[in-house]
Amino acid sequence: MGAILDVTELLKEPSGIIGALVIIVAGYFFVKWVFAEPEDKE
């Protein structure tokens, strides 16, 4: 519960919003990379 309150406090500041967006975008590309179909290199 404390972590959720910390995040909401962070999002009240412009720099916190930018940081959250960076983390979300990085997480999105990481998940996309992990679940990508493996390329055949034969």
C-alpha angles and dihedrals in degrees: 000000000000091000091055091052090049091053093049090050090049092051091057089073124070092231090052091053091051091048091050091050091051091051092047093049092047090049091049093053091044092054091044089052094047094050096040118122110260114249119237108239097183 
